[in-house]
Amino acid sequence: MSKVLTSLPTGERVGIAFSGGLDTSVAVAWMRDKGAVPCTYTADIGQYDEPDIASVPGRAVAYGAEIARLVDCRAALVEEGLAALTCGAFHIRSAGRAYFNTTPLGRAVTGTLLVRAMIEDDVQIWGDGSTFKGNDIERFYRYGLLANPHLRIYKPWLDADFVSELGGRKEMSEWLLAHGLPYRDSTEKAYSTDANIWGATHEAKTLEHLDTGIETVDPIMGVRFWDPAVEIATEDVTIGFDQGRPVTINGKEFATPVDLVMEANTIGGRHGMGMSDQIENRVIEAKSRGIYEAPGMALLHAAYERLVNAIHNEDTLASYHNEGRRLGRLMYEGRWLDPQALMLRESLQRWVGTAVIGEVTLRLRRGEDYSILDTSGPAFSYHPDKLSMERTEDSAFGPVDRIGQLTMRNLDIADSRAKLEQYASLGMVGTDHPALIGAAQAASTGLIGAMPQGGAEAIASRGPISDDDEMLDRAAMESGTD
């Protein structure tokens, strides 16, 4: 049975993630006007785009919310982010710059803790502002049901009645004014922004066009490091780690991990660290584009991976990168709490993270331009004396030992040569007519035939769409699509 409601459940309590913006404000008022009982839940996730988060529940009451709660999610979000840092759970990279999965991290925490708060109020229906084209609709669905197996889902932006009446910013503002409700007028930006303590996501609208660059974005956590008019002074910073967790910045300990992350954001932000422009693959396999900020995570990550490389051997590092990438994708898909993710997470935290103890000093300049000045720790696998070209008193090995090691390599070199000779004899290499294998074989058997142009478009086309579908599609575009 579907858990998703496509029409308003009148007479019932409906929990909604309330940001205080135009879209959620009008959704609450509209639901109350149509006979539902809206209950709002606002997550304090340290979002940099909402400086007065404490006032948001009061706004919800003004729009008709029966219950309006502020749920402090900062500590949980910081802990989950530190776990992701330890595991290297970041799978999206482009030209050396990473996206630190800051939005998926936020969804794992808010999608769980807000629904748990709803259970306390006996609210069994859940809604949020995600649209049908993005990742968040699936993330919130998964985390919501994990937290409350009896949960039902109602999203105004999937309700044709709501969208037909209030499908755009103009219609929303006019509806509020017509009903005598306050309307916080704001300038519509050229892109959509979503933020939490770990980072900010900028996407949709003009940023969907690849001829629009990162310089369109006004950072909310850092500075326009690409602008020569922005003065950025060089700064040295030392990050200390204990068992995979950052514990000091410039020798200072912090009252809480939240405070440490805020300080890392401040330092990284004034240099423009952690900004990246990514083309990624959504959970529905469609590609999208986002511009991201994560100054504190970028700073901590640079120091953490320096220590990881100094401490762990090659096979452990390979596992760290491979399994961290897998874990990052699972988090991106809304599977951070699934068994396969927990298994990877425990292994990486236990066997990689706990050994990471030490300090790294970096000299920060602009953006990702930094130097590593010092790396120290008690348990490094890095020992310069083992590979020194100078004469040493107690060398780990000598010339005769290396000759013996090279001689032992003759076995696998011979195996490789034998395979190459075999491939050549079979016509697989060294010939103008290689054997038919792979795609060539499939073509020869008729499985891959003629491929006229235009077939891909025909597969992806939905054909003629209804008026309701067109309205929902337009609403998704105007609301942002993550």
C-alpha positions as CSV (number, residue, x, y, z in Angstrom):
1,M,0.0,0.0,0.0
2,S,1.3,3.4,-0.9
3,K,2.4,5.6,2.0
4,V,2.1,8.7,-0.1
5,L,-1.1,10.8,0.0
6,T,-1.9,12.9,-3.1
7,S,-4.7,14.9,-1.5
8,L,-4.9,16.8,1.7
9,P,-5.9,14.7,4.7
10,T,-8.6,17.0,6.2
11,G,-9.3,16.8,9.9
12,E,-5.9,15.2,10.6
13,R,-2.7,16.5,12.0
14,V,0.0,17.0,9.4
15,G,3.6,17.6,10.4
16,I,5.6,19.8,8.1
17,A,9.2,20.8,8.1
18,F,8.9,24.5,8.5
19,S,11.7,26.9,7.3
20,G,9.8,30.1,7.6
21,G,10.1,30.9,3.9
22,L,7.3,31.8,1.6
23,D,6.6,28.2,0.4
24,T,6.3,26.5,3.8
25,S,4.4,29.5,5.2
26,V,1.8,29.5,2.6
27,A,1.6,25.7,2.8
28,V,0.8,25.8,6.5
29,A,-1.9,28.5,6.0
30,W,-3.4,26.8,3.0
31,M,-3.7,23.4,4.9
32,R,-5.3,25.1,7.8
33,D,-7.7,26.9,5.5
34,K,-8.7,23.7,3.8
35,G,-9.4,21.8,7.0
36,A,-6.2,20.0,8.0
37,V,-4.4,20.6,11.3
38,P,-0.8,21.7,10.4
39,C,1.9,21.1,13.0
40,T,5.3,22.5,12.2
41,Y,8.8,21.3,13.1
42,T,11.8,23.5,12.5
43,A,15.3,22.0,12.7
44,D,18.1,24.0,14.1
45,I,20.9,22.7,12.1
46,G,23.2,25.7,12.4
47,Q,22.0,27.0,9.0
48,Y,23.9,30.0,7.9
49,D,21.0,31.3,5.8
50,E,18.7,31.8,8.8
51,P,20.3,34.1,11.4
52,D,17.2,34.1,13.7
53,I,16.2,30.5,13.8
54,A,14.5,30.9,17.3
55,S,11.9,33.1,15.8
56,V,10.7,30.7,13.1
57,P,8.2,28.6,15.2
58,G,6.4,31.9,16.2
59,R,5.9,32.6,12.5
60,A,4.4,29.2,12.0
61,V,1.8,29.9,14.7
62,A,0.9,33.1,12.9
63,Y,0.1,31.1,9.8
64,G,-2.1,28.6,11.7
65,A,0.1,25.9,13.1
66,E,-1.4,24.1,16.1
67,I,2.0,22.9,17.2
68,A,5.2,24.8,16.4
69,R,8.4,23.3,17.7
70,L,12.1,24.0,17.3
71,V,14.2,20.9,17.4
72,D,17.9,21.4,18.1
73,C,19.7,19.0,15.7
74,R,23.2,20.6,15.8
75,A,25.0,18.2,18.0
76,A,23.7,15.2,16.2
77,L,24.5,16.7,12.8
78,V,28.1,17.5,13.9
79,E,28.6,14.0,15.2
80,E,27.4,12.4,11.9
81,G,29.6,14.8,10.0
82,L,32.6,13.9,12.0
83,A,31.8,10.2,11.3
84,A,31.7,11.0,7.6
85,L,35.0,12.8,7.8
86,T,36.7,9.9,9.6
87,C,35.3,7.5,6.9
88,G,36.1,9.7,3.9
89,A,32.4,9.3,2.9
90,F,32.6,11.7,0.0
91,H,32.1,10.2,-3.5
92,I,31.7,13.2,-5.7
93,R,34.9,14.8,-6.9
94,S,36.0,16.9,-9.8
95,A,39.5,17.9,-10.6
96,G,40.6,17.3,-7.1
97,R,37.8,19.1,-5.4
98,A,35.3,17.2,-3.3
99,Y,31.6,17.7,-2.4
100,F,31.4,16.8,1.2
101,N,27.9,15.5,1.2
102,T,26.7,18.2,3.5
103,T,23.0,18.1,2.3
104,P,22.7,14.3,2.6
105,L,24.2,14.6,6.1
106,G,21.6,17.1,7.0
107,R,18.7,15.0,5.6
108,A,19.8,12.0,7.6
109,V,19.6,13.9,10.8
110,T,16.5,16.1,10.2
111,G,14.6,13.4,8.5
112,T,15.0,11.2,11.6
113,L,14.9,13.6,14.5
114,L,11.9,15.7,13.2
115,V,9.8,12.5,12.7
116,R,10.8,11.4,16.2
117,A,9.6,14.7,17.6
118,M,6.3,14.2,15.7
119,I,5.9,10.8,17.4
120,E,6.0,12.6,20.8
121,D,3.0,14.7,19.6
122,D,1.1,11.8,18.0
123,V,1.5,13.3,14.5
124,Q,1.6,10.5,12.0
125,I,1.6,12.4,8.7
126,W,4.8,14.1,7.4
127,G,5.5,16.7,4.8
128,D,8.4,18.7,3.6
129,G,9.4,21.0,0.7
130,S,11.1,18.5,-1.5
131,T,9.9,18.1,-5.0
132,F,9.5,15.0,-7.2
133,K,12.6,15.6,-9.4
134,G,15.2,15.6,-6.7
135,N,17.0,13.4,-4.1
136,D,15.4,14.7,-1.0
137,I,12.0,13.3,-1.6
138,E,13.5,9.8,-1.4
139,R,15.9,10.6,1.5
140,F,13.1,12.0,3.7
141,Y,10.9,9.1,2.7
142,R,13.5,6.5,3.8
143,Y,14.5,8.2,7.0
144,G,10.9,9.0,8.0
145,L,9.8,5.4,7.7
146,L,12.8,4.1,9.5
147,A,11.9,6.4,12.4
148,N,8.2,5.7,12.3
149,P,7.0,2.6,10.3
150,H,3.4,3.8,10.4
151,L,4.2,7.2,8.9
152,R,2.2,8.5,5.9
153,I,3.5,11.2,3.6
154,Y,1.7,14.3,2.3
155,K,3.6,16.9,0.3
156,P,1.7,20.0,-0.8
157,W,4.0,20.2,-3.9
158,L,2.7,16.8,-5.0
159,D,-1.0,17.8,-4.6
160,A,-2.5,19.1,-7.8
161,D,-5.0,21.2,-5.9
162,F,-2.3,23.1,-4.0
163,V,-0.2,23.6,-7.1
164,S,-3.0,24.7,-9.3
165,E,-3.9,27.4,-6.7
166,L,-0.5,28.3,-5.4
167,G,2.0,27.2,-8.0
168,G,4.3,30.2,-8.0
169,R,5.8,32.9,-5.8
170,K,3.3,35.5,-7.2
171,E,0.3,33.3,-6.5
172,M,1.6,32.5,-3.0
173,S,2.2,36.1,-2.0
174,E,-1.2,37.2,-3.4
175,W,-3.0,34.3,-1.5
176,L,-1.4,35.4,1.8
177,L,-2.3,39.0,1.3
178,A,-5.8,38.1,0.4
179,H,-6.2,36.2,3.6
180,G,-4.8,38.9,5.8
181,L,-1.6,37.0,6.6
182,P,1.9,38.4,6.9
183,Y,4.2,38.1,3.9
184,R,7.9,38.5,4.3
185,D,8.8,40.0,0.9
186,S,12.3,39.0,-0.3
187,T,14.1,39.3,-3.5
188,E,13.9,36.1,-5.5
189,K,17.5,34.9,-6.1
190,A,18.8,33.5,-9.4
191,Y,19.4,30.2,-7.7
192,S,18.2,28.1,-4.7
193,T,20.2,27.8,-1.4
194,D,20.0,25.3,1.4
195,A,22.4,25.3,4.3
196,N,23.4,23.7,7.6
197,I,26.4,23.9,9.9
198,W,28.5,21.7,7.6
199,G,27.9,23.5,4.3
200,A,25.7,25.3,1.8
201,T,24.2,24.0,-1.4
202,H,23.4,26.4,-4.3
203,E,21.5,24.9,-7.3
204,A,18.6,25.2,-9.7
205,K,17.3,28.1,-11.9
206,T,20.3,29.8,-13.5
207,L,22.8,27.3,-12.1
208,E,21.2,24.6,-14.2
209,H,22.9,26.2,-17.2
210,L,26.5,25.2,-17.5
211,D,27.4,28.5,-19.1
212,T,26.8,30.0,-15.7
213,G,29.9,29.7,-13.5
214,I,30.7,29.6,-9.8
215,E,31.3,33.3,-9.7
216,T,27.5,33.8,-10.0
217,V,27.2,32.6,-6.4
218,D,27.5,34.9,-3.4
219,P,29.0,32.7,-0.7
220,I,27.2,32.6,2.7
221,M,29.9,30.8,4.6
222,G,33.0,32.2,3.0
223,V,34.3,34.8,0.6
224,R,34.6,35.4,-3.1
225,F,38.1,34.1,-3.2
226,W,38.2,34.4,-7.0
227,D,37.7,38.1,-6.8
228,P,41.1,40.0,-6.7
229,A,39.3,42.9,-5.0
230,V,38.7,40.7,-1.9
231,E,41.7,40.9,0.3
232,I,42.7,37.6,2.0
233,A,45.6,37.5,4.4
234,T,47.8,34.4,4.6
235,E,47.1,32.4,7.8
236,D,48.7,29.5,9.5
237,V,46.4,27.0,11.3
238,T,47.2,23.8,13.3
239,I,44.5,21.1,13.6
240,G,44.9,18.4,16.2
241,F,43.3,14.9,16.0
242,D,42.8,12.2,18.5
243,Q,41.5,8.8,17.4
244,G,40.2,10.2,14.2
245,R,38.4,13.2,15.7
246,P,39.5,16.8,15.4
247,V,40.0,18.0,19.0
248,T,42.0,21.2,18.8
249,I,42.5,24.2,16.5
250,N,45.6,26.2,17.1
251,G,46.1,24.3,20.4
252,K,42.7,25.4,21.7
253,E,40.2,22.9,23.0
254,F,36.5,23.6,22.6
255,A,33.5,23.1,25.0
256,T,31.6,21.1,22.4
257,P,32.3,19.7,18.9
258,V,29.7,22.2,17.6
259,D,32.0,25.0,18.7
260,L,35.0,23.4,17.1
261,V,33.1,23.1,13.7
262,M,32.0,26.7,13.9
263,E,35.6,27.8,14.4
264,A,36.8,25.6,11.5
265,N,34.0,27.2,9.4
266,T,35.2,30.7,10.3
267,I,38.8,30.0,9.5
268,G,38.2,28.1,6.3
269,G,35.5,30.6,5.3
270,R,37.7,33.6,5.3
271,H,40.0,31.9,2.8
272,G,37.1,30.6,0.6
273,M,38.1,26.9,1.2
274,G,35.7,24.1,0.3
275,M,33.8,25.7,-2.6
276,S,33.3,23.3,-5.6
277,D,31.2,23.2,-8.7
278,Q,30.0,19.6,-9.3
279,I,28.0,17.7,-11.9
280,E,26.6,14.7,-10.1
281,N,24.3,11.7,-10.6
282,R,21.1,11.9,-8.7
283,V,19.4,8.8,-7.2
284,I,17.2,8.6,-10.2
285,E,20.3,8.5,-12.5
286,A,19.7,11.9,-13.9
287,K,22.6,14.4,-13.8
288,S,22.3,17.6,-12.0
289,R,24.7,20.5,-11.1
290,G,25.4,22.1,-7.8
291,I,27.8,24.6,-6.3
292,Y,28.8,23.9,-2.8
293,E,30.4,25.5,0.2
294,A,32.0,23.5,3.1
295,P,34.9,25.6,4.5
296,G,35.2,23.9,7.9
297,M,34.9,20.4,6.5
298,A,37.5,21.2,3.8
299,L,40.0,22.4,6.4
300,L,39.5,19.4,8.6
301,H,39.6,17.0,5.7
302,A,42.9,18.4,4.4
303,A,44.5,17.8,7.8
304,Y,42.9,14.5,8.4
305,E,44.0,12.9,5.1
306,R,47.6,14.1,5.7
307,L,47.6,12.1,8.9
308,V,45.9,9.1,7.3
309,N,48.6,9.0,4.6
310,A,51.4,9.2,7.2
311,I,49.9,6.4,9.4
312,H,48.3,3.7,7.2
313,N,49.8,1.3,4.7
314,E,48.9,1.1,1.0
315,D,46.2,-1.6,1.2
316,T,44.5,0.2,4.2
317,L,44.6,3.4,2.2
318,A,43.0,1.7,-0.8
319,S,40.3,0.3,1.4
320,Y,39.7,3.7,3.0
321,H,39.3,5.4,-0.4
322,N,37.2,2.6,-2.0
323,E,34.9,1.9,1.0
324,G,34.6,5.6,1.8
325,R,33.4,6.3,-1.7
326,R,30.8,3.5,-1.4
327,L,29.7,4.8,1.9
328,G,29.4,8.3,0.5
329,R,27.1,7.1,-2.3
330,L,25.0,5.3,0.2
331,M,24.6,8.4,2.3
332,Y,23.8,10.4,-0.9
333,E,21.0,7.9,-1.6
334,G,19.5,8.3,1.8
335,R,20.9,5.0,3.1
336,W,23.2,6.3,5.9
337,L,21.4,4.1,8.4
338,D,21.0,1.0,6.3
339,P,23.0,-2.1,7.4
340,Q,25.4,-2.0,4.5
341,A,26.3,1.6,5.4
342,L,26.7,0.8,9.1
343,M,29.0,-2.1,8.3
344,L,31.3,0.2,6.2
345,R,31.1,3.0,8.7
346,E,32.1,0.8,11.6
347,S,35.0,-0.7,9.8
348,L,36.4,2.6,8.7
349,Q,35.9,4.4,12.0
350,R,37.4,1.5,14.0
351,W,40.4,0.4,11.9
352,V,41.3,3.6,10.1
353,G,40.0,6.5,12.3
354,T,41.1,5.3,15.7
355,A,44.8,5.2,14.6
356,V,44.7,8.8,13.4
357,I,46.5,10.8,16.2
358,G,48.6,13.9,15.5
359,E,48.7,17.5,14.4
360,V,49.0,19.2,11.0
361,T,49.9,22.8,10.3
362,L,48.7,24.4,7.1
363,R,49.3,27.8,5.6
364,L,46.1,29.0,4.0
365,R,46.0,31.4,1.1
366,R,43.0,31.7,-1.3
367,G,40.5,29.0,-2.0
368,E,42.2,25.6,-2.1
369,D,45.7,27.2,-2.3
370,Y,47.5,26.1,0.8
371,S,50.8,24.5,2.0
372,I,51.4,21.9,4.6
373,L,54.1,23.2,6.9
374,D,54.3,20.5,9.6
375,T,52.9,17.0,10.3
376,S,53.5,15.3,13.6
377,G,52.2,12.3,15.5
378,P,53.2,9.4,17.8
379,A,52.5,6.4,15.5
380,F,53.5,7.2,11.9
381,S,54.4,4.5,9.4
382,Y,56.5,7.2,7.8
383,H,60.2,6.7,8.8
384,P,62.7,8.8,6.7
385,D,65.6,6.8,8.0
386,K,64.3,3.6,6.3
387,L,64.7,5.1,2.8
388,S,67.6,7.6,3.5
389,M,70.2,7.8,0.7
390,E,72.8,8.5,3.4
391,R,74.7,5.9,5.3
392,T,72.9,4.8,8.5
393,E,73.9,2.8,11.5
394,D,71.1,0.3,11.4
395,S,69.6,0.2,7.9
396,A,66.4,-1.9,7.5
397,F,67.9,-3.5,4.4
398,G,70.9,-3.4,2.2
399,P,71.9,-3.8,-1.5
400,V,72.1,-7.6,-1.4
401,D,68.6,-7.8,0.2
402,R,67.2,-5.7,-2.7
403,I,68.9,-7.9,-5.3
404,G,67.2,-10.9,-3.7
405,Q,63.9,-9.1,-3.7
406,L,64.2,-8.3,-7.4
407,T,65.1,-11.9,-8.2
408,M,61.9,-13.0,-6.5
409,R,60.0,-10.7,-8.9
410,N,61.1,-13.0,-11.8
411,L,58.2,-15.3,-11.0
412,D,55.4,-12.9,-11.6
413,I,57.2,-11.1,-14.5
414,A,57.5,-14.5,-16.2
415,D,53.7,-15.1,-15.6
416,S,52.9,-11.7,-17.1
417,R,55.1,-12.5,-20.2
418,A,53.4,-15.9,-20.6
419,K,50.0,-14.3,-20.6
420,L,51.0,-11.7,-23.2
421,E,52.4,-14.5,-25.4
422,Q,49.1,-16.4,-25.0
423,Y,47.0,-13.4,-25.9
424,A,49.1,-12.8,-29.0
425,S,48.7,-16.4,-30.2
426,L,44.9,-16.1,-29.8
427,G,44.9,-13.0,-32.0
428,M,43.9,-10.7,-29.1
429,V,46.9,-8.4,-29.4
430,G,49.5,-7.8,-32.0
431,T,47.2,-8.3,-34.9
432,D,45.1,-6.2,-37.3
433,H,42.1,-8.5,-36.8
434,P,41.6,-9.0,-33.0
435,A,39.2,-11.6,-31.7
436,L,35.5,-10.6,-31.4
437,I,34.8,-10.0,-27.7
438,G,32.7,-7.7,-25.7
439,A,30.7,-5.2,-27.7
440,A,32.2,-6.4,-31.0
441,Q,31.0,-9.9,-30.2
442,A,27.5,-8.7,-29.3
443,A,27.3,-6.8,-32.6
444,S,28.4,-9.9,-34.5
445,T,25.6,-12.0,-33.0
446,G,23.0,-9.4,-33.8
447,L,22.4,-8.3,-30.2
448,I,23.6,-4.8,-31.0
449,G,22.2,-3.8,-34.3
450,A,21.6,-0.6,-36.1
451,M,21.4,2.4,-33.8
452,P,19.6,5.3,-35.6
453,Q,19.9,8.7,-33.9
454,G,17.0,9.9,-31.6
455,G,16.3,6.6,-29.8
456,A,17.5,7.9,-26.4
457,E,15.1,10.8,-26.6
458,A,12.2,8.6,-27.4
459,I,12.9,6.4,-24.4
460,A,13.1,9.3,-22.0
461,S,10.1,11.1,-23.4
462,R,6.8,10.9,-21.3
463,G,4.8,11.9,-24.3
464,P,1.8,14.3,-23.9
465,I,1.4,15.4,-20.3
466,S,-1.7,16.5,-18.4
467,D,-2.4,20.0,-17.1
468,D,-1.8,18.7,-13.6
469,D,1.5,17.2,-14.5
470,E,2.6,20.4,-16.1
471,M,1.7,22.4,-13.0
472,L,3.6,20.0,-10.8
473,D,6.6,20.2,-13.1
474,R,6.6,24.0,-13.0
475,A,6.3,23.9,-9.2
476,A,9.3,21.7,-9.0
477,M,11.4,24.1,-11.1
478,E,10.3,27.1,-9.1
479,S,10.9,25.5,-5.7
480,G,14.4,24.1,-6.5
481,T,14.8,20.4,-7.4
482,D,17.1,18.7,-4.8
